[in-house]
Amino acid sequence: MKTALTIAGTDPSGGAGIQADIKTMTANGVFATCAVTALVAQNIPASRASWSVRRTSGGGAGLRVHRYLPRRGETGMVSSIPLIRVIAAKLKEYGAKNLVVDPVMVATSGDRLITEDAVSALKELLLPLATVLTPNIPEAEILSGMTITDATGMEPPPSTSARNTAAPCCARAATRSTTRRPAVAQRHRQMVPRKRIANPNTHGTGCTLSSAIASNLAKGCDLDTSVERAKAYISG
């Protein structure tokens, strides 16, 4: 069985974070391992509070145990600069491949989960290591400095800094205004349309999507296939 690593925060409600990642990886046929980056107090409607794990415990010891374990996986909530630095350093040291970065910045509820300074560190240190990014629309707007109102706006023109910020490929959820929920694989543009499901219980969808993509990459699928399968899984 293939293995995958998730580096993310917890969710006591079980719908997002490490808990959702492990469930998703298991359901997608890989053995899940993890390193915890934050302890989060939240339920489905909202995030209430979070405490970042110290870099010496979560970022250091938590990742050292993975030295001989999977080099494929995904990152979720990494909200402090010291933690981002040590995670990026360890991923480089261990030769991480097929890394999915879910740039967790804004929860579905609208709660901000990362400081401005940490956003800059995320862009500089972690995003260059990514094979694919999976931001939601508010997060894509923060990363790109652009306002996204439709599917066309999800593909930045060649001259913008947004293209330079993005990883070699980028998967994104649909815009707020569309009736279908595509994922966009960037470098070559590919829309993966799915019917929009009218349901308020969207807590943890980003975690699930990124973990499903990481699982399929770990199994040896190419990026397009991994995104397709992940979208089918999350829609199901």
Secondary structure as a PSIPRED ss2 file (coil, helix, strand):
# PSIPRED VFORMAT (PSIPRED V4.0)

   1 M C   1.000  0.000  0.000
   2 K C   1.000  0.000  0.000
   3 T E   0.000  0.000  1.000
   4 A E   0.000  0.000  1.000
   5 L E   0.000  0.000  1.000
   6 T E   0.000  0.000  1.000
   7 I E   0.000  0.000  1.000
   8 A E   0.000  0.000  1.000
   9 G E   0.000  0.000  1.000
  10 T C   1.000  0.000  0.000
  11 D C   1.000  0.000  0.000
  12 P C   1.000  0.000  0.000
  13 S C   1.000  0.000  0.000
  14 G C   1.000  0.000  0.000
  15 G C   1.000  0.000  0.000
  16 A C   1.000  0.000  0.000
  17 G H   0.000  1.000  0.000
  18 I H   0.000  1.000  0.000
  19 Q H   0.000  1.000  0.000
  20 A H   0.000  1.000  0.000
  21 D H   0.000  1.000  0.000
  22 I H   0.000  1.000  0.000
  23 K H   0.000  1.000  0.000
  24 T H   0.000  1.000  0.000
  25 M H   0.000  1.000  0.000
  26 T H   0.000  1.000  0.000
  27 A H   0.000  1.000  0.000
  28 N C   1.000  0.000  0.000
  29 G C   1.000  0.000  0.000
  30 V C   1.000  0.000  0.000
  31 F E   0.000  0.000  1.000
  32 A E   0.000  0.000  1.000
  33 T E   0.000  0.000  1.000
  34 C E   0.000  0.000  1.000
  35 A E   0.000  0.000  1.000
  36 V E   0.000  0.000  1.000
  37 T E   0.000  0.000  1.000
  38 A E   0.000  0.000  1.000
  39 L E   0.000  0.000  1.000
  40 V E   0.000  0.000  1.000
  41 A E   0.000  0.000  1.000
  42 Q E   0.000  0.000  1.000
  43 N C   1.000  0.000  0.000
  44 I C   1.000  0.000  0.000
  45 P C   1.000  0.000  0.000
  46 A C   1.000  0.000  0.000
  47 S E   0.000  0.000  1.000
  48 R E   0.000  0.000  1.000
  49 A E   0.000  0.000  1.000
  50 S E   0.000  0.000  1.000
  51 W E   0.000  0.000  1.000
  52 S E   0.000  0.000  1.000
  53 V C   1.000  0.000  0.000
  54 R C   1.000  0.000  0.000
  55 R H   0.000  1.000  0.000
  56 T H   0.000  1.000  0.000
  57 S H   0.000  1.000  0.000
  58 G H   0.000  1.000  0.000
  59 G H   0.000  1.000  0.000
  60 G H   0.000  1.000  0.000
  61 A H   0.000  1.000  0.000
  62 G H   0.000  1.000  0.000
  63 L H   0.000  1.000  0.000
  64 R H   0.000  1.000  0.000
  65 V C   1.000  0.000  0.000
  66 H C   1.000  0.000  0.000
  67 R C   1.000  0.000  0.000
  68 Y C   1.000  0.000  0.000
  69 L C   1.000  0.000  0.000
  70 P C   1.000  0.000  0.000
  71 R C   1.000  0.000  0.000
  72 R C   1.000  0.000  0.000
  73 G E   0.000  0.000  1.000
  74 E E   0.000  0.000  1.000
  75 T E   0.000  0.000  1.000
  76 G C   1.000  0.000  0.000
  77 M C   1.000  0.000  0.000
  78 V C   1.000  0.000  0.000
  79 S C   1.000  0.000  0.000
  80 S C   1.000  0.000  0.000
  81 I H   0.000  1.000  0.000
  82 P H   0.000  1.000  0.000
  83 L H   0.000  1.000  0.000
  84 I H   0.000  1.000  0.000
  85 R H   0.000  1.000  0.000
  86 V H   0.000  1.000  0.000
  87 I H   0.000  1.000  0.000
  88 A H   0.000  1.000  0.000
  89 A H   0.000  1.000  0.000
  90 K H   0.000  1.000  0.000
  91 L H   0.000  1.000  0.000
  92 K H   0.000  1.000  0.000
  93 E H   0.000  1.000  0.000
  94 Y C   1.000  0.000  0.000
  95 G C   1.000  0.000  0.000
  96 A C   1.000  0.000  0.000
  97 K C   1.000  0.000  0.000
  98 N C   1.000  0.000  0.000
  99 L E   0.000  0.000  1.000
 100 V E   0.000  0.000  1.000
 101 V E   0.000  0.000  1.000
 102 D C   1.000  0.000  0.000
 103 P C   1.000  0.000  0.000
 104 V C   1.000  0.000  0.000
 105 M C   1.000  0.000  0.000
 106 V E   0.000  0.000  1.000
 107 A C   1.000  0.000  0.000
 108 T C   1.000  0.000  0.000
 109 S C   1.000  0.000  0.000
 110 G C   1.000  0.000  0.000
 111 D C   1.000  0.000  0.000
 112 R E   0.000  0.000  1.000
 113 L C   1.000  0.000  0.000
 114 I C   1.000  0.000  0.000
 115 T C   1.000  0.000  0.000
 116 E H   0.000  1.000  0.000
 117 D H   0.000  1.000  0.000
 118 A H   0.000  1.000  0.000
 119 V H   0.000  1.000  0.000
 120 S H   0.000  1.000  0.000
 121 A H   0.000  1.000  0.000
 122 L H   0.000  1.000  0.000
 123 K H   0.000  1.000  0.000
 124 E H   0.000  1.000  0.000
 125 L H   0.000  1.000  0.000
 126 L H   0.000  1.000  0.000
 127 L H   0.000  1.000  0.000
 128 P H   0.000  1.000  0.000
 129 L H   0.000  1.000  0.000
 130 A C   1.000  0.000  0.000
 131 T C   1.000  0.000  0.000
 132 V E   0.000  0.000  1.000
 133 L E   0.000  0.000  1.000
 134 T C   1.000  0.000  0.000
 135 P C   1.000  0.000  0.000
 136 N C   1.000  0.000  0.000
 137 I H   0.000  1.000  0.000
 138 P H   0.000  1.000  0.000
 139 E H   0.000  1.000  0.000
 140 A H   0.000  1.000  0.000
 141 E H   0.000  1.000  0.000
 142 I H   0.000  1.000  0.000
 143 L H   0.000  1.000  0.000
 144 S H   0.000  1.000  0.000
 145 G C   1.000  0.000  0.000
 146 M C   1.000  0.000  0.000
 147 T C   1.000  0.000  0.000
 148 I C   1.000  0.000  0.000
 149 T C   1.000  0.000  0.000
 150 D C   1.000  0.000  0.000
 151 A C   1.000  0.000  0.000
 152 T H   0.000  1.000  0.000
 153 G H   0.000  1.000  0.000
 154 M H   0.000  1.000  0.000
 155 E C   1.000  0.000  0.000
 156 P C   1.000  0.000  0.000
 157 P C   1.000  0.000  0.000
 158 P C   1.000  0.000  0.000
 159 S C   1.000  0.000  0.000
 160 T C   1.000  0.000  0.000
 161 S H   0.000  1.000  0.000
 162 A H   0.000  1.000  0.000
 163 R H   0.000  1.000  0.000
 164 N H   0.000  1.000  0.000
 165 T H   0.000  1.000  0.000
 166 A C   1.000  0.000  0.000
 167 A C   1.000  0.000  0.000
 168 P C   1.000  0.000  0.000
 169 C C   1.000  0.000  0.000
 170 C E   0.000  0.000  1.000
 171 A C   1.000  0.000  0.000
 172 R C   1.000  0.000  0.000
 173 A C   1.000  0.000  0.000
 174 A C   1.000  0.000  0.000
 175 T C   1.000  0.000  0.000
 176 R C   1.000  0.000  0.000
 177 S C   1.000  0.000  0.000
 178 T C   1.000  0.000  0.000
 179 T C   1.000  0.000  0.000
 180 R E   0.000  0.000  1.000
 181 R C   1.000  0.000  0.000
 182 P C   1.000  0.000  0.000
 183 A E   0.000  0.000  1.000
 184 V E   0.000  0.000  1.000
 185 A E   0.000  0.000  1.000
 186 Q C   1.000  0.000  0.000
 187 R C   1.000  0.000  0.000
 188 H C   1.000  0.000  0.000
 189 R C   1.000  0.000  0.000
 190 Q E   0.000  0.000  1.000
 191 M E   0.000  0.000  1.000
 192 V E   0.000  0.000  1.000
 193 P C   1.000  0.000  0.000
 194 R C   1.000  0.000  0.000
 195 K E   0.000  0.000  1.000
 196 R C   1.000  0.000  0.000
 197 I C   1.000  0.000  0.000
 198 A C   1.000  0.000  0.000
 199 N C   1.000  0.000  0.000
 200 P C   1.000  0.000  0.000
 201 N C   1.000  0.000  0.000
 202 T C   1.000  0.000  0.000
 203 H C   1.000  0.000  0.000
 204 G C   1.000  0.000  0.000
 205 T H   0.000  1.000  0.000
 206 G H   0.000  1.000  0.000
 207 C H   0.000  1.000  0.000
 208 T H   0.000  1.000  0.000
 209 L H   0.000  1.000  0.000
 210 S H   0.000  1.000  0.000
 211 S H   0.000  1.000  0.000
 212 A H   0.000  1.000  0.000
 213 I H   0.000  1.000  0.000
 214 A H   0.000  1.000  0.000
 215 S H   0.000  1.000  0.000
 216 N H   0.000  1.000  0.000
 217 L H   0.000  1.000  0.000
 218 A H   0.000  1.000  0.000
 219 K C   1.000  0.000  0.000
 220 G C   1.000  0.000  0.000
 221 C C   1.000  0.000  0.000
 222 D C   1.000  0.000  0.000
 223 L H   0.000  1.000  0.000
 224 D H   0.000  1.000  0.000
 225 T H   0.000  1.000  0.000
 226 S H   0.000  1.000  0.000
 227 V H   0.000  1.000  0.000
 228 E H   0.000  1.000  0.000
 229 R H   0.000  1.000  0.000
 230 A H   0.000  1.000  0.000
 231 K H   0.000  1.000  0.000
 232 A H   0.000  1.000  0.000
 233 Y H   0.000  1.000  0.000
 234 I H   0.000  1.000  0.000
 235 S H   0.000  1.000  0.000
 236 G C   1.000  0.000  0.000
